[in-house]
Amino acid sequence: MVDSTFAQVGKNLSEAMRILGDGQREPETGPEKWRFSRTSIPGPLQGDGQDVATILHLVHNLIHDEEEEEDMPSQQMQHVGEQGHMALLGHSLAAYISVLDRERLRKLTTRILSDTTLWLCRLFRYENGSAYFHEDDRDGLVKVCRLVINARYEEYASEGYSVLSSRQPVIYQSASGRSGLGQHLCSQLGLPLSSLCTVPCNTIFGSQHQMDVALLDKLIKEDIETGKLPLLLIANAGTPGAGHTDKLARLKDLCDQYNMWLHVEGVNLATLALGQVTSAIMAASRSDSMTLTPGQWLGLPAVTAVTLYRHEDPALSLAAGLTSSQPVAKLRALPLWLSLQYLGHSGIIQKIRHATALSQQVLQKLKALASIKTSVEDELSSPVVLFRFSQEMSSASSGGSGEGYCAGEKEVLDSFNRWLGEQLLQLVPNSGVDVVELEDEGTCVRFSPLLTAAVLGTQEENIEDLMEKLSELVPVMCSTMCLRQDFREETHRHSPSLAYIEELSWPGLGAIRYEPRADGMDESRRTQELEKINSELLKKLQDLDTDIIFSTGPEFGTEEDCIFVGMVTEDIDVSELVDTVAALGRDIEENGRLLENMTEVVRKGILEAELQLQKANEEKLIEEGMLRQLPLVGSVLNWFSPFQSSIKGRTFNLAAGSLDSTEMTYSTKAQPGRPSLQESPTSSSKKHPGQRLFRRSGAGSDSFSETSSIGPAEESTSPSGSIHPPASPPAPEEDSRTAEGVVPENIQEASVQVHTQLEDEVASEERQPEGQEVEQSGR
């Protein structure tokens, strides 16, 4: 019969996982002040105790608090699976078991530790080994180093670090090993950094990620000659970046020759559990110690790492901290003990085999993509697949000449591959791909299912989705890479109004900046004008009907006030794109200067209107005569002999800064002197129905003018405006038509208001009673 406490622990765990994972928020029934004090701001401990459900709801709100603040979509907690629940249950049971009486606790923990050690040693072919369970995956290596120091320096236990001065210990690690691992060891052991020796990798023969064995032999001999003690060698069975395995058999022979300790770590150690293991990995079973991370391989949350080692002296193991006399310390193995039993031997092997099969599936499909270059250690059994976009291969496949388009070709390729990895992870999150930076290959996309498949639940259909998205992204990258040079040349053609910005880290077509004319401007004014124009230009470009993404560039970029153009397809007309940017920038600059001078223009226009109205009233007075101005006589005279007024209305043209008569307006019922928007040629009139901007439509589509590239901007203006194109130096006719199509609506509205105001003044004077004295003051 199961203990009721055990059943309650399992029930509470299931309820907690349900509350944390069902996505329900705590109902906000309390005051807003309590909510913020409990989530956003640390507050005092509540006087009354809270029940379990309330506390769990609080935990859930804390987890999703950032999503709520940033209006992000709520994300479900990661599904851990049944084996994951067993691991979580192990942590709960460990707390309960720790309160048992000492004798029962000792028996139980000894059984748990013995079982787990035996299972792991048999699974991973490590005979006669002991196990040390630790939270930090580097802690096992620290303890092993301390064990070796105790073994090689007999007086270390009594004399301490002073005995190390006679012969300085040396720890060797590969240049492809984990970054910071050697420094962590020296820090924990109290050793100087001079005790750490980094061995370079192969440069001529073999993998460039494998330790150079011949050079290691030379370094060891040199250290011995200088009176140092070679202590320990850290080898890799799967380097952190590329997943390559060192020549473990030769390294083990070298360690035996110089009486050194060989420690192995890496993701490829998981394949020791399979039926067929390569000889390179099998050699790891001969090592003196190795660190395993079964939690990552099997998808077990919060499960400790394990270091298997061989040593015959239990006293030294106890002194090094590899074993403990405290039964509670042995309970760290309980979650793994429960999970291994739940999965069983076949289940464990099946998960590892599934991960390796996924990597082979990816590798085979990548070979069919001509623009992708793969990098694996062994095409038949490598569980880690590296691939990257290759510019040389893409140039040949897309028919372009992308070679030599810029001096920083490698940096540009790295930025493209970084973008590729981010896009694949975003489009297919269950694939688990990530981006790695390697010294020789540069930036690569890595697929390591042993580290991600069990946790993310990666299946074959996810791989199919990954390859489908990759096949869609590669042609876009090829066309963008080939059009970068054209984009640069077209931008230089519009110099000095457009400036090409050399930003090698930008994964896209390139970056440009509109440079306004700096006639008489100081530096601060020019900077403000530059920022204002490019900011407004970016907004207009983003509003265009196109698939191209325009942005301000990377968050921590070095260039400011630039417009970054993203990836493009092969049918993009780069010439039309650059012409559009130049035309829009020029229009914004001209309209901006018009707005700056509007106050002065309006003031002068009103003064001129007042003078013309005053002159018109004087002429009217002369034409009508003095009799018509008398109150009674004028009315009688106008009744017998009506007089037609000759005063005409006035329309004020803000763009031209002039006053015009409204006689033509009333006779033709239309604003004269300005072509209608419908008559202006636009790009939309030359595009096929449904065709986006900047795309080539056919044989004659390359001859688009600047006007044809800003159709959406013209369509956005109101056709009821009454102003003419801005007064500017003589320009081509197509430019003037373009400029008048993007005059801001507020200018048009101001023109209509001034026009109406002036006409109202004239009309009011015409409606005055005959003979009434006309005031000559400006109104």
Steps between C-alpha positions, in 0.01 A plus 500: 500500500638843403565741783230768509771766526659380176162512329440851631840614374419372153157658509636837607762487227239427231281783626793740505598410144141548388474847656836612366443361154133562420561867418237634741575824674408576855171690506571861591229536762717690744604862476754606239742597777515141630558362153800721430644449846492124454632483144689805387631637830639295791280546802470384861393152598124476529366471851259218418626182339407416142370169375690291245281598204548873566877461525515300178291762321749760623787295360318474168444876487867563575599267215276681248533850645735615223261377230216701656706820524623482140170375354672184388295192411470264793725198460421161641758348732713239333353152506733279701335164437438217741869431555542867585224471760691215656809717527299780660338250735849388603578848632181500705565150636859590588372768737263251662755218525757728662290507821516122549700359786872475434522123457212471257629802311848346472366172360272673253759746369762227467260293292406797280865597442610143431218432254550823306877451480462143378243592236704789363824301486330221306313735270811695401748211501703625796594193702597508868425869530372721778262792458489852633174695455526878481284798399770699319633294209849639569503395863582136422819602319598723794463207738694271267786754481508514878511120509797491261684766701451297817624188320807655336606717795514265800555779754224722361256398772734620775710771335238649270588721205861544608586159353391622157784750487759225463345375176229717349205290372389548140148442366466461122186587306408529133462834326157375386389423855247688705590864540582596856528141623873515571469834678220357714719206599790722602265722696344212692829323565699810588747443217666775296397541138850394404393147602260498205634399157277535193590257224435623142296293257612343174588737220604264219382142556174389657214706635570864581307449824709210630790540737843479336644187666854551373509855630358383834783247530750778436342728761502227764869431442580871529310527829678198644837647403414824681413312820121506470264209566252405221188431702183468294378517140146612408388344170178542304260241370303762314640853517253765619496673162545250219437172685832342393675231704867503589721199425419346837693176445827680424440746782444214746828339396676833544350543847611151602849580377532811718283375790227761435129488574270504194159665542246495213184704455267579212161428351624208288544291815127433480557271202687255726156366592425394141569156363740623232759746622789643301850417612572868567218518756562153638847611610330726757417192707874469572523849650561559871185709531224646286210737559151412376193724475207256478250772583559669164520176304179353643297817556506485880463841670715588802692172487859506615803439283704187572876449504609139471854430621730215592713514815587235754561714808168599662680723750634721226157509335352613828770766543436628148124523561401232250331301774322620811428355839178701521199294383308811398769585242434167329137597439612706200481177302131442586342689203726318254436168678125542455527619138728217389259246642208667328672502159665163528803382307313485167342842547834663568662346193197588287527870590871514416448304178217733402727803543778352288247402231378861484852625441547253216170608349606862506842421355356308205253775414764772527707329231222575248536877553776637280534824693555335837835368616499234774771429752486170690766276643357170379218500247385156611474552874554864600222612738584868445440666162645838406395683186540847362403708201790505252539810285729339242258216434200733500660726240528213256155366570321833460685610190634817659851619560510554873875444532702794613202726563665637815815460702325350804344201326548268796334743740205543264460123473510473879219753530294312241548170682415662831176625346433156353532329838275754670234466230502120512469499878212746482317317221558147635561535876473126562803437280736632769754646256736765632783722376864433588811705433800294392850630445560345157154450351353823638133517591313170451158358575519197728253216537578290808193290580668323792484830686156615387284226346390336825415831662325657200342180374655527154349257248558419134222735390685785672804414290285510187375847600857608569619393156199661334568834667869470422429440132286817500759717673806394299384645163421829673850509650655415161316779319576751777868413493518542123309831501707666770753627248225638275348674798834658584553623143147639467542686828828654382320611182276722715791651691515740681129484589534131597792353692577128514582383854749215527342284772644150460307359794162576341328194345323666213534701182688781671466829685456850357460851631338800336731801517314836490655810347697681769487853355597732782415249775716449805590150613233468770227623267615266228496205743144579604391536138671170413325315780161653422509429126624140532248425773211625287643327194509170688133535593402568141697202375341275760155611381568398140333191357810282481644182650830669584558574867644843585631556851739700715746211505650302788427615853864555588621611159771761453322698229215738579234671287520228237244295313578130491351296218430136580503186289365514145398253232659468160220687317564826688591799283783656698513806275134576561546444873787748527321752276199482729709562809670797336171650373323461834795645686514798265126562540525485878789745497322747272174478691686543826657822375161616377354449844787691658431801276121478523467760776683764302319409179157523664583833666615654173200358317254653745666840475486482123134394513417798722669739261317355200165514680564861600587587142191319372276694740651831385438405136144403588444834667620684190283290266180533705539869576428694818118497467482123538689526830229711668270286720159590348593640165724205426218250567255682273762541230601133517131402479448699177843427352670190651879502489706181445806478733834431338678366814615142447588233756854399581654157553828473690742236367725394788730298278566787260460778761273707274143632478287403202156604387209261552334602174636193322396279791134609484487487123652151465384361836851356555834607640716618209868452449535158665470161330268262673646209688330257272697636204838457675678186397543267792657168547163343569390581145797307363469203734292196436200453728617367838868559427706640786737793468858460376429171321588450135182440303642419157745591228432873509471532875858616555432847359286627788549865581533649846136596491391144441649382826299705749143429402376428855635835618308683228181313565513590867465877432161667488385594146307802631808712569549828322874550503757465229835317518750663737707784361843349443791530256428372148471123505392230257130489437465157654657623824255791524210267448635271767550781746150637464355159569646480848430856630369460854127530545536770764652731235206434270254567779678827586476607137129428486444694824690806379318482166162485673587778742601741226189427292278546803649842558430602142149361506418677825605830352284440192201435724535834678210743451558741218641825618646361824854615557753225437763458763847484350665329789622145453270229627 
